[in-house]
């Protein structure tokens, strides 16, 4: 097995220094208006693929064991949800200083997340040590976000041209730099990203461990009876987006009924989503970012809407005991 490479604080600072030199307008952050990163990343439709990205990440034993042994997700669903989106939006939509603050905060948290895998899973034997700042695990987490964004857009909005996808991957290298991932390790275009993801799908590095299965059941279980139909739909959508091997590992059925629901969702979503007003299609962080760069006042209440929206979603996802 290849010896793990840990991203140090010095590695992160080197990447941040390079980013600062590359970014022309600090107000625009690492991307800016007109980029595929903002166009695609600002779409609400990405939430449809959120559970799929989460399960792909959990399929890496480093991620699953880090969450089981160090995260308070089950005890603080709302807080974890809000903090995650605050960090991601600060990195991708915030100004350069906000992106760097979030990057340093996330790296500091990851530095404290080390532990031991307690089962034989995939290529890892019981007793194997993991580190949250290990570069290949960080690369996989980054790749799941980029690839899932493209997949969601193509399934439920419109097909993307090859140059659009290539540009999105190249721009997203800056997002990877905020985790300190060396640029030499990153896919250079969509074909390279697709090849890397397919190799990971075929590799036993992605294996559903005991904590991964337990966490997936927790994430996809309706916390309230009234939400049972929505979560049943979410399980179908997530199953349809996963490769067959991992779908089986997470014990998600995908027979004729589930396939029909998945297909119907795609047929219904595309026309309805295109007709939706931009205020509903775009996440508030994207709208605020556009106004910030153009030196216009942010829409009244946009920040409040985003805070209330993320907290409301988190609250709906929390078990009764957590509320």
N, C-alpha and C positions, 0 to 999 in steps of 0.2 A: 504494500500500500504506500502511496506517495506520502511523504512526511508532511504533516499539517503546517501551513504557513499562517501565522497569526499577524493580523493587522495591528500595528502598534500606534500609539498616539503620534509618534514622529512620522509614521507612514501617512496617517490621516492628514497631518498638517502639511506635508509635502503636496498631497493632492489638492488641499484647499488653496495653497499658494498658487498652484498652477491654474486652478479655476479662477481665482481672483484676477490673474493676469489675462485670462481668456475672455472674461465677461466684460462687455463694453459698457453696459449701463447697470450699475448696482441696483437700481430700483426694479429692474426686470428680473433680478435673481439669476438663476443658472440657465433659464430658457428665454422667456419673453414672448410678446405678441407675434403671431405669424408662424410660430414653431408648431410642429406636429405634437410635441410634448404637451403644449397647452391645449391645442385643439382636441386631441384625443383624451388626454388626462383630465380635461375639464368636463367631460360628459358624465352625467348622472348614470347612464347605462352601465358604466363600469361596475356599479354595485351589484349588478346581476351576476358578475363573475367573481365577486369577492370570496364566496365560500370555496369556489374551485381553487383560487390562488392559495387560500389558507390551507386547504387539504394537500395541495402539491407541496407546500412548504413543510407541513407536518410529516409528509412521507419521507423527508430526510431525518434520520434518527437524531442528528445534532439538534435540529429545531424542536422535535417532539420532546426530547428529554430536557432541553433547556426550559421549555414552557412548563413541563410537569414539575421540575425541581425548583424553578425559580420564579415562575409567574403566579400572580394572584388573580388570574383570569376568572376562575370559577367563583371566587369570593368577591370580586370587584369587576363585574362585567362592564358596568357603565363607565367606571374610571378608565379601564383598559381601552375601551372603544374610543372614548374621547381623546385620550392621550395619543393613541396611534394615529388618528386622523389629524390631530394638531401637528404632530411631527411630520407626517407625510406632506400635508399641505404647506407647512412652513418650508420644507425642503424644495418642493416642486413649484410652488406658486408664490412663495414669499420673496422679499428682497434678499440681496446677497447676505447681509448680516444675519437676517432671520434664518436663512438656510444654514449658515455656518454654526449658529448657536444650536440649532436642532441637531446638526451632524455631530457636534462635540458632545451634546447631551446623550444621544443614542450610543455613541462609542463608549462613553464613560459607563453607561449602564451595562453594555455588552462586556466590558472589561471584567466586571464582577461575576459574569455568568459562566462558570466553569463547573464541570461535574463528571460523572461516570455513567456510562450506559450499562445497565444491569442485566442485559440479556444478550444472547447471540442473535443479531439481526442484520441481514444483508451481509456486507463484508466486515462488519464490526463484531468483535467478540466481547462477551461480558467483561467488564472492567476497563473497556476502552475509554480514554479521556476525551472529552469534547470541550470546545471553547467557542463562545458565541461570536467572537471576532475572527474565526478561522475563515480565510479568504474564499475557499471553494464553497462553503456553506452560504456565505454572504452573496457570492455570485449566483447561486441557485435561487435564493430569495428574490434578488433583483430580477432575474430572468423570468420568474413566474409572474411578476407584476407586469413586465413589458409584454410578454407573450399573451397573457390573459387579456390585457387591454385591447390588443389587436384582434384576438379571437372574438371578444364581446362585440366590438365595433362591426366586424365583418358579418357576424351572425345576426345582429339586431339593428344595425343602422344601414350600412352599405359596404360593398367590397372596397378594399383599399388597393390602389395601384402599387406596384413594386417600389417605385421611387418614394412614395409616401412612407412605406414600411421601412425602407432603408434609412430614410431621414430620421424617422422616429427612433430607430435603434441607435444611430449615431448621436442624436441629441441626448438620449437617455444614458449615454456614457458619463455625462456630467452628474446625473443622479447617482450612478454607481460610485463616482469619485467621492461623494459625500459619506460613503461608508468606508472609504480608504481602499477600495478594490483597485489593484493596479490596472492601468489601462491595457497593458499587454495581455491580460487575461480575458478581456472583454470581446464579445463578438463585434465585428466591424460593420455588419449589415444584416438584413433580415435572413438571408440564406444561412449565414453563419450562426445566427441565433437559433433558427429552426433546426439546424444540424446538432447544435449543442443540446437543445431541449429533447430532441429525439434520442440522442445518445443517453441522456439521463433517464428517459422513460424506459429504455431497454436495459439500463444498468441496475444491478441489485443494490446500488447505493440508495435508491428510492425503494424502501421496503416499509410496509405499514407495521410499525412496532406496537407494543401494548399501549403505551401512553398515547400514540397517534390515534389508534382506534377509539380509545376512551374519550379523547378530546373531540374527535369528529362527532361522536354520538352526542356529546354535550352541546356542541355548536349547532347541530342540526335538529335538536329536539325542541319542540314548541314549549316555551316556558309557561304558556297560558293556554287553556283549552280553546279560547276564541281564536288563537293564532294557529291552530293545528292545520287548517287548510293551506295557509300561506307557507308554513314550513314543509308540508308535504310537497307543495310545488317547488320549493327551494331544493329539496332533496332530489327531485327529478331533474331539475335544471343542472344541478351540480354533478349528478351522475352522468348526464349526457355530455358534459364538458370534459370529463376525465377519461384518460386512456383506460382500456378495458382491464388491464392488470391491476391498476391502482383502484379502480372502481370496485373490483372484486375484493381487494384487500380491505377496503373501507366498508365492505358488506352493504353496498348500495345496489338495490335491484334496478334493472333497466331492461324490462321485457317489452312486449308489444304495447301495453297500456302506457308505460312511461315514455316510450319512443313517440307515441301519438301526441302526448302532452308536450313533449319537447319540440316536436315539429310544429304543432299548433301555436306554441308560444312565439316561435320565430316568424311564422306567417302573420300573426296578429301584431307583433311588436313593431316591425319595420314601418308600416304605413302610419300607425298611431304615433310613433316616436317622432317621425319626420314632421308631423303636423303640430306637435307640441310647441308651445312658445319657448323661446330661449331661456326665459326666466326659470322654466321647469327643467329644461334639458341640461343646463350648466350648473355646476356646483357653485355656491356663493363665493368660495375662495377664488375661483377663476374670474368671476365678475369683479370682485374687489381688486384682483391683480391687474386687470385691464384698466380700471379706473385709476389705480395708483400710478401706473406707467404713463398714462395720459395726463397725469396731474389734475384729475377731476375728482370731486368729492365722491366717495363711495355711495352706492345707493342706500337710501335711508333704511336702516334696520338690517342691512345685509349680514353684518357680523352677528347680530342677535339671532337672525334666522338660522345661520349656520350653527351657532352654539346650541340653540334650542333643538334644531333638527338632529344633530349628532346625539344630544342627550336623550331626546325622545326615542330615537332608534335603539340606543343602548338600554334605556329603561324597558322598552318592549321586549328586548332580548334577555333581560335579567330574570332569573327565577324569582318566584314570589318571596323567598327568604332573603334575597339580595335587595329587594325594594323596601 
